[in-house]
Structures are given as structure tokens and as C-alpha cells.
Amino acid sequence: MEIGILQSNGIEALPQFLTSLAIGLLIGLERERNPSAKAGLRTFALVSVFGTLTALLAAKLGTPWLVVAGLLAIGAMIVAAYFNTPNTVNDPGTTTVIALLLSYGLGVMVWFGLGKLAVMLAIGVTALLYFKPELRGFTKKLTRHDLLAVLQFSILTFIVLPILPDQSYGPYGAVNPHQAWLMVVLISGISLTGYAALHAIGTRYGAPLLGFLGGLASSTATTMVYSRHGKDNPRMLNLAASVIVTAGLVVIVRLMLVGMAVAYGNLPSLFPMLSGGLLLGLLYVLYDRRKMLDTKDLKIPETSNPAELHMALGFGLIYVLVLLISAWMKDVAGSQGIYAVALVSGLTDVDAITLSSLRLFTLKQLDEQQTVTTIAIAFLSNLSFKFGLVYFIGGRELAKRVAGGFAAISLGVMIGWFAI
């Protein structure tokens, strides 16, 4: 079987070598900034190209051991460089060694037809190297409780999830243990991403990013925290309102991510409806951006780690309960029944009813229009609930400042909803 693209003159292999060169330059560019690194821009580029060349020769000559020999040679070379010339900053250089070996491996991947994956991995590796200070600061902020929660969640995700039965039980065949826990993993994963980024980045980039990350972690908690923040400090009313509106807008992003994960390509009407709210909300935020420039006195919302076992199990139970009630109400009262469930359950948790309606859609118990309408009602109900929190916790002045943003988001969703 021919593995590489190599004909008489070999010029057809040029794109692979150019890709390898770009990968090496990308990773080497970051390492060049490190004064203790024994390998920089040129070395990484050459090593990556050497990996592709080695793979080419191995495929052409039918001697796969050449790839292993090349890897050992690169490893020995960089280790010898650190051994013969110790650096002055007490850095063992293990990161650079591993990065160099990865560059070689990525170069090999390019020749074997995995160029796109190699480029994606190169970008990820470069980001990992570049954000060393942020990652180190983040790990120091993690408590033992946070680490334990992540470990518990990892066990339940990668050990328990695969062994859960993937079949339907209960009334209407609506409860599937494997599918239900998969939804828990999905929501907790999105929330955990926001939680981690929120604690890693903090308030250094101001209100817009704080509102975005707070909305990913928990838009309700962010709304409550900044409602109190605005009430306690009248000078922060505009800034608190900006964070709250941005966090509310992020709920739409969460719903889009959930929709893509659960019903990608099968629910085309969902995204136009959500896009209307996202567009008008973004326009309002951009128009109101001058109120976000003052970043002093910003506080990180105190949100619980979404990877904690009790939170994951709690959401799972809520999801199953809402799913059963939705299926029952749909059977008893038709679409009006599930709309009523969406109106009530959406007040405090829009994720559960969204996932439940998507589940019923996949079971063909709801059509596309009913599913989109259910999600729209749940979202508008949730936004109304948050506005009530702002009014009763933050007071009338803060509510006035939030009202415009929430109105723009709601109007956009309704326009998209009616348009479909």
C-alpha cells in the first residue's frame, strides 16, 4: 500500500514538507522566547521537516525502523545539549525536549496523511507552551476540594458512562441511563470550562470577558453576585449591568452548543431563532461598551465547581424528572402541556428542559416546530426570572440599566421565533 505521495521527481511531496516547516516554525516561535531553551525557531523547524523526511524514506525503502531511529536521535541530541551546556536558570529543559520530540512526531504524521490533525495538535501544543504562567497560576488557585471534584467527575465520565445501559426504560421509553448521563457530562463540561477559565483569567480583561466566562460557568450565579455588587456600590451600577447582560447573552451560546451536540443538522430552525437574540444582544453590548471600560472593583462570581458529584447527580435527576413530566404532559395535553412545563421549569434551569425537548425530538414525540417553541419559551422564562432577581436583589436603578439589554435579547429571540 502506498503511504506517501511520491512520484518520479518528488515535487508532489512539497506540500507535506511545507506543512511540516510551518508546524516547526509555529512551536519554535514560542520556544524562541524562552531564554533557557536549547532549541529555538530554526531547530524546531528543521526537526519537524526531518520527521517528514524520515517518514518518506521509511515508506520508500520499506524500513519503518527509520522513524524510531530518527526519534531516538533527536531525543539524544537535545538531552546531550542540556547535559553539556547547563542553563543558568535552573530549568531542566524537559518541556523543550518533549516539545522537540512532538515536532518530530508531527512531521512524521504529515507524511502519513494526517496533516490536518498535525496542524491542529501543533496549535494546541503552542498554546499550552505559551500559557505556562496562566496555567501555573490556575493550578495554584485550585483547592483540594476542586481537584477531588474533577477526579470524581472524570471517573463517572470515563469509567461509569461507558458501562451504563444504552436502552430506554420507564414510561414512554423516555429514560435512557447512558443518554441521560451523557447530557450531564455535556452540561457539566460546558460549565466546567467556564469555571476553569473564570478562575484562571479572573477580572484582568474586564467586564465583557468576565460576563462571558461567568455566563458559561453559571449565568444565574453571576446575575445574583453582580446584582448585590451593584446595589452595594452605586458607582458600579453600569458595570454590573454590563456583566449581567453579557452573562444572559451567553445562555444563547450555551444553547447553541447543546443543540449542535445533541441534534446537529436535524434541527435547522433552532439556530435562526437563537441567532436573532444573539445578534440583537451583541449589538446592544457593543453600543453599551463604554460602560464596560472601568474594570476596577470587579469581583469573580462565587460559583460551585460544576464537576462536584452532588451537582452532577442533581442535574441528572432534574433532567430525568423534567423529561418524564414533559413526555407525560405532551401525552395528556399535547404541545400546550410541554409549553407549560417549559414556562415553569425554565424559570430556574433552561438546560434541563432544553435537553428534555431535544430528547423527545429524537424520539419523534415532538416535531421541529414544537421543539424550537419549547426552547424559546424556556429561554424567555429564564431571562424573565433573572430580571426578577436583578430587580429584587439589585434594586430599581440596576433593573433599569439591565432592562434594555434583556429586552434586546428577548426581542431578537421572538423575531427569530416568529420568522420560522
Secondary structure, DSSP 4 states (H G I P E B T S, - for coil): ---S---SS-GGGHHHHHHHHHHHHHHHHHHTT-TT-S--HHHHHHHHHHHHHHHHHHHHHT-THHHHHHHHHHHHHHHHHHHHS--SS----HHHHHHHHHHHHHHHHHHTT-HHHHHHHHHHHHHHHHTHHHHHHHHHH--HHHHHHHHHHHHIIIIIHHHS--S-BSGGG-B-HHHHHHHHHHHHHHHHHHHHHHHHHTTTT-HHHHHHHHHHHHHHHHHHHHHHHHHH-GGGHHHHHHHHHHHHHHHHHHHHHHHHHHHTTT-TTHHHHHHHHHHHHHHHHHHTGGGG---TT--------TTSHHHHHHHHHHHHHHHHHHHHHHHHHTHHHHHHHHHHHTTT-HHHHHHHHHHHHHTTSS-HHHHHHHHHHHHHHHHHHHHHHIIIII-HHHHHHHHHHHHHHHHHHHHHHHH-
